[in-house]
Amino acid sequence: MFLAAHPDRCVALTYDEMTRDPLAALRRVYARTGRALDGAAEAAMRAHLADNAQHKHGKPDYSLEKFGLSADAIDKRFAEYEQFY
């Protein structure tokens, strides 16, 4: 698995981390590349977040079944990933 073989090349962020505090998540990505999030980039991100709230155009209506999937199939496919974390 790539993540296990190259932990220094990956930033593992959960959806919850990204939605709870997107700027903190972005700072982690920047830090991984050896960069700091400068004022201009942070201001642009804040403006983007202000203009693009989650579900701005309505909450999506989808399910695993609509895509021909099942929870068991997803669990099996991502078992290695879940064990890593």
Phi and psi restraints in degrees (value plus and minus 20) as a CYANA .aco file:
   2 PHE   PHI     -79.6   -39.6
   2 PHE   PSI     -64.6   -24.6
   3 LEU   PHI     -79.4   -39.4
   3 LEU   PSI     -62.1   -22.1
   4 ALA   PHI     -89.6   -49.6
   4 ALA   PSI     -57.1   -17.1
   5 ALA   PHI     -97.6   -57.6
   5 ALA   PSI     -45.9    -5.9
   6 HIS   PHI    -156.1  -116.1
   6 HIS   PSI      39.3    79.3
   7 PRO   PHI     -81.9   -41.9
   7 PRO   PSI     -44.1    -4.1
   8 ASP   PHI     -97.5   -57.5
   8 ASP   PSI     -30.0    10.0
   9 ARG   PHI    -126.2   -86.2
   9 ARG   PSI     -16.0    24.0
  10 CYS   PHI    -144.2  -104.2
  10 CYS   PSI     130.0   170.0
  11 VAL   PHI    -141.5  -101.5
  11 VAL   PSI      92.2   132.2
  12 ALA   PHI    -111.9   -71.9
  12 ALA   PSI      94.1   134.1
  13 LEU   PHI    -144.4  -104.4
  13 LEU   PSI     113.8   153.8
  14 THR   PHI    -105.6   -65.6
  14 THR   PSI     140.6   180.6
  15 TYR   PHI     -78.4   -38.4
  15 TYR   PSI     -62.0   -22.0
  16 ASP   PHI     -81.1   -41.1
  16 ASP   PSI     -61.5   -21.5
  17 GLU   PHI     -82.1   -42.1
  17 GLU   PSI     -62.6   -22.6
  18 MET   PHI     -89.4   -49.4
  18 MET   PSI     -56.0   -16.0
  19 THR   PHI    -103.7   -63.7
  19 THR   PSI     -50.6   -10.6
  20 ARG   PHI     -90.5   -50.5
  20 ARG   PSI     -62.8   -22.8
  21 ASP   PHI    -168.8  -128.8
  21 ASP   PSI      59.3    99.3
  22 PRO   PHI     -79.5   -39.5
  22 PRO   PSI     -54.4   -14.4
  23 LEU   PHI     -88.4   -48.4
  23 LEU   PSI     -58.4   -18.4
  24 ALA   PHI     -83.3   -43.3
  24 ALA   PSI     -61.4   -21.4
  25 ALA   PHI     -82.5   -42.5
  25 ALA   PSI     -63.0   -23.0
  26 LEU   PHI     -85.4   -45.4
  26 LEU   PSI     -57.8   -17.8
  27 ARG   PHI     -81.5   -41.5
  27 ARG   PSI     -57.8   -17.8
  28 ARG   PHI     -83.4   -43.4
  28 ARG   PSI     -61.2   -21.2
  29 VAL   PHI     -84.6   -44.6
  29 VAL   PSI     -67.2   -27.2
  30 TYR   PHI     -79.5   -39.5
  30 TYR   PSI     -65.2   -25.2
  31 ALA   PHI     -80.1   -40.1
  31 ALA   PSI     -58.6   -18.6
  32 ARG   PHI     -81.6   -41.6
  32 ARG   PSI     -50.5   -10.5
  33 THR   PHI    -112.1   -72.1
  33 THR   PSI     -14.6    25.4
  34 GLY   PHI      58.9    98.9
  34 GLY   PSI       0.5    40.5
  35 ARG   PHI    -138.5   -98.5
  35 ARG   PSI     138.8   178.8
  36 ALA   PHI    -127.3   -87.3
  36 ALA   PSI     127.2   167.2
  37 LEU   PHI     -96.5   -56.5
  37 LEU   PSI      89.4   129.4
  38 ASP   PHI    -100.1   -60.1
  38 ASP   PSI     149.8   189.8
  39 GLY   PHI     -78.2   -38.2
  39 GLY   PSI     -61.7   -21.7
  40 ALA   PHI     -85.4   -45.4
  40 ALA   PSI     -63.9   -23.9
  41 ALA   PHI     -85.8   -45.8
  41 ALA   PSI     -61.0   -21.0
  42 GLU   PHI     -85.8   -45.8
  42 GLU   PSI     -60.5   -20.5
  43 ALA   PHI     -82.8   -42.8
  43 ALA   PSI     -60.9   -20.9
  44 ALA   PHI     -84.5   -44.5
  44 ALA   PSI     -60.4   -20.4
  45 MET   PHI     -85.8   -45.8
  45 MET   PSI     -63.1   -23.1
  46 ARG   PHI     -81.0   -41.0
  46 ARG   PSI     -61.9   -21.9
  47 ALA   PHI     -84.0   -44.0
  47 ALA   PSI     -62.8   -22.8
  48 HIS   PHI     -81.6   -41.6
  48 HIS   PSI     -65.6   -25.6
  49 LEU   PHI     -82.9   -42.9
  49 LEU   PSI     -59.2   -19.2
  50 ALA   PHI     -84.9   -44.9
  50 ALA   PSI     -55.5   -15.5
  51 ASP   PHI    -107.9   -67.9
  51 ASP   PSI     -30.9     9.1
  52 ASN   PHI    -155.6  -115.6
  52 ASN   PSI      41.4    81.4
  53 ALA   PHI     -82.5   -42.5
  53 ALA   PSI     130.9   170.9
  54 GLN   PHI     -77.5   -37.5
  54 GLN   PSI     117.5   157.5
  55 HIS   PHI      44.7    84.7
  55 HIS   PSI       8.1    48.1
  56 LYS   PHI     -72.0   -32.0
  56 LYS   PSI     -56.6   -16.6
  57 HIS   PHI    -125.7   -85.7
  57 HIS   PSI       1.3    41.3
  58 GLY   PHI      83.5   123.5
  58 GLY   PSI     131.9   171.9
  59 LYS   PHI     -96.1   -56.1
  59 LYS   PSI     112.3   152.3
  60 PRO   PHI     -87.2   -47.2
  60 PRO   PSI     130.8   170.8
  61 ASP   PHI    -136.9   -96.9
  61 ASP   PSI      77.6   117.6
  62 TYR   PHI    -168.3  -128.3
  62 TYR   PSI     143.6   183.6
  63 SER   PHI    -167.9  -127.9
  63 SER   PSI     144.6   184.6
  64 LEU   PHI     -77.8   -37.8
  64 LEU   PSI     -61.7   -21.7
  65 GLU   PHI     -80.1   -40.1
  65 GLU   PSI     -55.2   -15.2
  66 LYS   PHI     -83.7   -43.7
  66 LYS   PSI     -40.6    -0.6
  67 PHE   PHI    -127.7   -87.7
  67 PHE   PSI      -7.3    32.7
  68 GLY   PHI      51.0    91.0
  68 GLY   PSI       8.3    48.3
  69 LEU   PHI    -135.2   -95.2
  69 LEU   PSI     146.6   186.6
  70 SER   PHI    -156.3  -116.3
  70 SER   PSI     139.2   179.2
  71 ALA   PHI     -80.1   -40.1
  71 ALA   PSI     -59.1   -19.1
  72 ASP   PHI     -81.7   -41.7
  72 ASP   PSI     -62.0   -22.0
  73 ALA   PHI     -84.6   -44.6
  73 ALA   PSI     -60.8   -20.8
  74 ILE   PHI     -85.7   -45.7
  74 ILE   PSI     -66.1   -26.1
  75 ASP   PHI     -78.1   -38.1
  75 ASP   PSI     -62.8   -22.8
  76 LYS   PHI     -85.4   -45.4
  76 LYS   PSI     -65.1   -25.1
  77 ARG   PHI     -84.6   -44.6
  77 ARG   PSI     -55.7   -15.7
  78 PHE   PHI    -123.7   -83.7
  78 PHE   PSI      -5.3    34.7
  79 ALA   PHI     -78.6   -38.6
  79 ALA   PSI     -65.5   -25.5
  80 GLU   PHI     -82.9   -42.9
  80 GLU   PSI     -62.4   -22.4
  81 TYR   PHI     -82.7   -42.7
  81 TYR   PSI     -66.5   -26.5
  82 GLU   PHI     -84.0   -44.0
  82 GLU   PSI     -54.4   -14.4
  83 GLN   PHI     -87.6   -47.6
  83 GLN   PSI     -54.9   -14.9
  84 PHE   PHI     -83.5   -43.5
  84 PHE   PSI     -55.7   -15.7
